[in-house]
Amino acid sequence: MAWRWVLPAAVAQAVVLSVASLGYGWHRDELYFRMLPPAWGYVDQPPLVPFLARTIASIADEPWAVRTPATLASAVSVLLVALLARELGGGRGAQALAAWGYAFSAMPLMLGHLLLTSTLDQAFWLAATLAAVRAVRGGNRWWLVVGVVAGVASWSRLLVAVLGLALAVGLLVLGPRRVFRGPWLWAGGVVAAVLAAPNLVYQATHDWPQLAMGKALADNNAGEVRAQVLPLLLIMLGPVLAVVWVVGIGWLLRAPRRHEVGFLVVAFGVLVAFTLASGAQPHYPVHLLTVLYAAGCVPVARWLSVRARWRRVFGALLVVNAAFALVLALPVVPLGVLGRTPVPALGPLVGDQVGWPAYVEQVARAWRSVPAGRHAALVTSNYGEAGAIARLGPALGLPMPLSGHNALGDRPPATEVDTVVMVGWQGPHVADLFSSCEVVDRLDNGVGVDNEEQGAPVAVCTAPVADWATLWPRFRHLD
């Protein structure tokens, strides 16, 4: 292992991510996670990520603190990519290319900068795949490691089951099929099932909410997701590194490697097909794309090792790729000019970190406009708005917000509530549930960043037309 080249890449990335955690502000998902109550599971996810966010926020309730697991997971993933290159026969050059190229590409910087449900996947999926490669190359007991990693990963996202299915299909198609005849693969499956059992029990006893959530995502996003999948494969690691993973596909499928590690290419194809068929989220294949990149580093590094001129050209292209990724993923552009750049449109996570203090101040003004003596509640259209008010609102005198979005939908307003300050784009769709709904403001982050909240109405609605048990289902939604 070329630790002298690989470890500095992981450390450098961790330093950059730690500094970047001080920029912009909370992401909507982080605000949501920190406000979720303790539970064995939620309608939209298993309990691990909310547990981490809630626990860390109880110690230091700031974005930089909540993001430490993301930074660590991303740094570990850098080491795992280099280990994959080594396992596939790569020497010092291949490992260095794998580590440094991946560390400063867009996807790990995006996921390492924020605590999201997909953040921990980059470490879990790469670790499981590395263990699977070691297992098929003769280390049968590594299937137990695959089982342990997959079982633990199920506490973050149940999507790891699709990774397991994809790897199994790859092994059935290209082999080595002998792994199905021995006990170790099946033992690994048992270990994964045992560790995942609490999550499966929760799903079974709550009518499989993850399936309902997946259907809701597909119903809302399928067309857009299917259009994004293939372009994202080029963008997430960057166009320069796309050349490397394309080479990796051909290299893995070439004899004699095809029947030893070619299953990785089939597994990647299965994940792409699953993403296109489900239409739920476009980033599902990205972590196996990273595996193909690690494989491509082996022949590319060998080719560059005897071509000094091309090494310099490729090195310069890697710097350009990294610069593009840093701007796309991290708070590099000053907030005052961010809205005048294409970054919020190109970086899907950037806009959701902007404007929360300004929005909450506007909601506070609307709340103060409610006449004294009213039994009022604060209802938001989505969990980002609810999370922002839960975090920033108490200092402005705001109550704990309510929302019908995802896991927040189980708590309707109290029976006596006769006035609602309604925040967000859901307002016009529920205005008919009140005798009166008056828009008193529209959210404005003040820096011109076009995100999900910008321009959304804030309304004061009075005199609900029925009791809340009847009305609340209209507020509930999954997406």
N, C-alpha and C positions, 0 to 999 in steps of 0.2 A: 504494500500500500504506500502510495506516494504522499505521505502525510505532510511533507514540507510544502507541497503544492496545493493540497486539497484543504487542509485545516485553515490556512489563511483565507481561502475563499469563503468558507462558512463564517469565520469570525468577521470578515469585512462586511459580509451581508448583514450579519446580526447588528453590527455597529450602525450601518446605514439605516436599517429598519428601526432601531431604537431611537435614533435622532429624528427620523421621519414621524415617529409616533407623537411628537410634540406639535406637529403641524395641523392646520385646519381644525378638525374637531371630531366629535363622536360620529360613528356611522350608525345609520338607523337600526341595523341588526344588533349592534352592541347595546344600544339603548333598550332594545326589546329584551335581549337576553338577561340583562341585569335586573329587570323588573319582574321576571317570571318567578312565581313562588316555587318552593321546592316540590318536586313531584318525580315519580318514577318514569314519566314520559309526558309528552305533549302531543297535541293533534298534528303538529308539523315537524316534530323531531324528537329524538331520544334526549336524555337528560344531561349528557356530559358538558356540552358547550355552555348552556345556561348555568349549570353548576359552577363552572370555572369563572364565568363572568360575575355571577352573584357573589361568589366567595372572595374573589380578588377585589371587587368593588366595596365589600365590607371592610377591607383593610385600607385601600387607597382608591377612592371613587373618581378616577381620572382615566382618560383614554390610554395614556402611555402604560398604566399599570395593567389594565384589562387586556392589553395587546401583548403582554409578555409571553403567554403560551403560543401565540401566533409566530412571534419572532423565533422562539426556540424550535417550533415545529418546522419552520422554513429552513433554519440553519441545519437541523438534522437531515432534512431532505437533500441538502447540498452534499452532505457526506454520503448519503445513500445512493445518489446518482453516480458519484465517483466509485463507490463499491460495486455498483452494477457494471460499470465500464470495466473495472478490474476483473470481476467474475466472468465477464465475456471475453477476457484475454487482453484487455488493454493495459499498456504499461504506463510510465510516468506521463507521457504526452497526452494519452487518451484520458487519463484521470484528471489531469489539469484542465483540459478542454471541457470535460464533462462538468467539473466543479465550477470553474469560473464562468463558462458560458451560461450554464443554468442559473447560477446564483444571481446574475444581473440580467435575467430575462423578465418579461412582463409578468407572467403568471405567478412565479414564486414571490415576486415583490408585492404583487397585489394581495395574495393570500397571506403573506407574512406581515403585511402592514395592518391588517384588520382581523379581529376575531370573528370569523364567520363559521357557518356549519361545514363549509368545505375546507376550512383552514387546516384542520388536523388530518384531513384525508391525504394531503400530499406526503406526509410522513408515514401514515398507516399503509397506504396503498403501495408506496415504493418499498417499504419494509416487507410487506407480504409478498410482493413480486420477486424481490431479491431472494427471500427464503424459498420461494417456489423454484426459482432457477437453480439454486443450490441443491434442492431436493431432486430435481430431475437429472442433475449431473452426478448423481450417485450418493448424495447425503440424505438418505431416506428419512432420517429423524427430523430433518428440517420441515417436514410436513406438520409436525407438532408446533413449530414456530409459526408457520402460516396460520394454523388454527388459533393460536393465542392472539396473534396480531389482529386477525379478522374478528375474533370474538370481542376484543377490546374496542376495535373500530366501530362495532355495531352500536356502542354507546354514544358515538358521535353522529353517525349516519347509517341507516340500514342499507344504503346503496352499496355497501361493501359486498352484499350478497350477489349483486350483479357482477362485480369483479370476479368473485369466485366462480360464477357460472361462465363468464367469458374465458377464464383460464382453463376451466374444464372442457369447454368446447374446443379450445385451441389444442389441448392435449389429445382429444378424441380425433380431431381432423389430421393433425400432423405428428402426433406422438410426442414423446415416447409413451405408448399406450400401456406399457408394462407397469406404470405406476398405479394403474387401477387394479392390478392383480395382487399387489402386496397389501399389507395391513396399514402401512403408515399414512397414506393419503386419507384413508377412511378414519383413522384415529385422529388425524388433524381436524377432520370434519366434525367428529364428536366433540373435540375440545372447543371448537368454535361455537357449536350449538349450545354447549353447557354455559359458556361465558355469555352468550347472547340471550340465554333463556329468559331473564327478567324482562328484556325488551320485547321478546316474542309473546310472553304472557300478557304484558301490558297491551300490546296490539290486539291479541285475541280477546281480551276482556273489555276492550273499548271499541269493538266492531271494526278493527283494522283501519284506524284513522289515516295511516300513512298512504293507503291506497286511495282514500278519498282526497287526500292532499295532492297526490300525484295526478289524479284526474282533474282536480281544480287547476293545477298549474298548466296541464295540457290544454284544457278548455280555454284558458286565458292567453296562453303564450305560444301554442303549437306552431302557428304559421311563422311567427317571428323567430322562434327557436330554430326551426328547420332551415330558415334562411341564413342563420348565424353560424351554424355548426362548422361548415367547411372554411369560411373566412377566419373563424376563431382558431382553427388549427394552424393557420399561418401566423396569426398575430400573437397568440399566447406565449410562444417562445421567441417569436420574431422571425422575419423573413430570412435572415442570415442562418439561424439555427434550423430553419425548415429544410434547408439543403442537407444538413447533417442527418436529420431524422428520416428524410426520404432515402438517403444512402443507407441508413440503418435498416430500413425495410428490405431493400435488395440484399444486403449483406446477411441478414438473418435467414432469408429464404434460399440462400445459396447452399448447395451441397458442400460438405456433409452436415453443416449446422442446421439445415432445414428440419431434420427429424430429431434434433436435440433441443433447440431453443426457438425454432420457427413458430411454435405455438403462441409466442408473444405477439406476432403480427396478426394471427387469427383472432386472438383475444381483443386486440385493438379494434379490428373490424367489427367484432360483435358489439363492442361498446358504442361505436359510431352508429351501427344499425339500431341498437336499442335507443340511442338518443334521438335519432330521426323518427323512429316509430312512436316513442312515448311523447315527444314534443314537450317535455317538462322543463329541462334546463339545458343550455347548450354546452356547458363545460365538462360534462361527464367523462369524455374520452381523454381529457388533458393529461391525467397522471400516467396513463399508459403511453401517451405520446412522449412523455419524458423518458420512459423506458426505451422507446425506439431511438430517441436522441442519444441516450447513453450507449446503445449498441453502435450507432453511427459514428460515435467518437473514436471507436477502435480503428476502422479502416481510414477515416479521414486523418487522424493523427499520424498514422503510418505514412500516408501519402504526403502529408505536409513535412514529415521529418526529413525528407530528401529533396525538398524544394524550398529553399530559403526565401526566394522571392515571393512565392505564394504564401509562405508563412507570414510575411510582413503584411501582405494585402489582406489576408484573412484576419490577422490581428487587428488591423484598422477597422475592418467591417464589424468585428466583435465589439469594438469600442462604440461605433455608431449604433449598433443594436442595443447596447446597454444604455446609451444616452436616451434613445427613444423609449426604452422601458421605464427608465427613471422618471421621465416626464409624464408618461402615461399612468404610472402606478402610484407615485408618491407626491406629496405636497411640495413640488419643486417650484411651480408657477406661483408668484405672489397672489394672495387672495384678492387684492384690489383689482387685478387685471385678468383674473381667471375667467370671468364671464365673457371677455372679449377674445378668448382663444378657443380653438376646437377641442381642447383637452376634455372638458366635461362630456362632450358628445362621443369622443373616442374612448375615454376611460370610464367604463360603466359604474365604477365604485366611487368616483371622485365627487360627483354632485351630491351624493347622499351623506357627505361629511360637512356640508356647507349650510349655514343659515339657521341652525337650531336655536341659538340664543335669541336671534331677532324674531323668529316665529313665536317662541314662547312669550316674549314680551308683548307681542300683538294679541295673543290669546288672553294674557293677563288683563290687558286694557278692556277687551270684550267682557271678561268675567266681572270686572269692576263696574261695568255698565248695567248689570242685572239689578233691578230694584230690590231694595231691602224687603225682607219678609217672604221672598220667593224660596221655594224648595228647589234648588238648582243642582244640576250635575253637569259635568264636563265630558263630552263624548267626542272621540276622534275617529277619523275614517280608517286609519291604519296604525299598525304597531309602532312605526317610527315616530309619529306624532305623539302617541301615548307615552312611549319611552322617553322622549324629550321632555314632556311635561312632568313625568314622574321624577326625572333627574333634576331639571332646572326650575320647575314650577314652584316647589315649596318655598324657595327664597322670595318669590313674588306673590305669595299668598294663595296659590292655586291648590285645589284639592287633588286627590289621586284621580287620574282620568279613567274613563271607561272606554271600551272599544269592542266592536263585534268582530275584530280581525283575528283570525287563527286562534291561538290558545287563549286570547283575552276574552273570547266571546262568551264564556261561561258565566260572566258576572253582569247582569243587567242593572239598570238604575233601581234605586229603592222605590217602594210603592208610592211614597208621597211626593216624588219628584214631579214638579209641574212646569219646570223650565229647564231647557238644555242649551248650553253653549256648544254648538256643533261645529267641529273643525274639519276642514278638508273637503275633497271632491265628492264624498258620499252625501253631503248635505242636500243638494238639489234632488237626489233620489229618494230622500225620506221626508222632504218638506211636507208632503201630503198627510203625514202622520200627526201633524200639529195644526191647531187652528190658525197659528201665525208663525211665520219664519222670516226674519229680517236679516239680510246680510249687512253686517256692521263693519267688515274689514276684509281685505284680501292679503294673504301672506306674501311678504316681500323680504327676501334675504338681504337686500340693500347692496349687493355686489353683482347683480345681473346674471347669476348662475341659474340656468334653466334646469331645475330638478323637479322631482315629483310633487313637491309642495308649492313651488313658486306659482303665485296667482290663485291658489286655492281659497275658497270663501270661508269666512268665519261668520256664523249666523247665530242669532239668539232666537230660539224657537220656544213657543209657549203653548200651554193647554193641549197636551197629547189627547188624541181622539179616542183612545182606548187604554186599558191597563197595560203595564209594561210586559207582562207575560205574553200578551197578544202581539205587541208591537216589536219586541226585541228580535224575533227571528228575521225581520227585515233588515236589521243592522248587521247580522252575522254573515261573514263571508270568509272563504278560504282562497288565498292566492299568495 
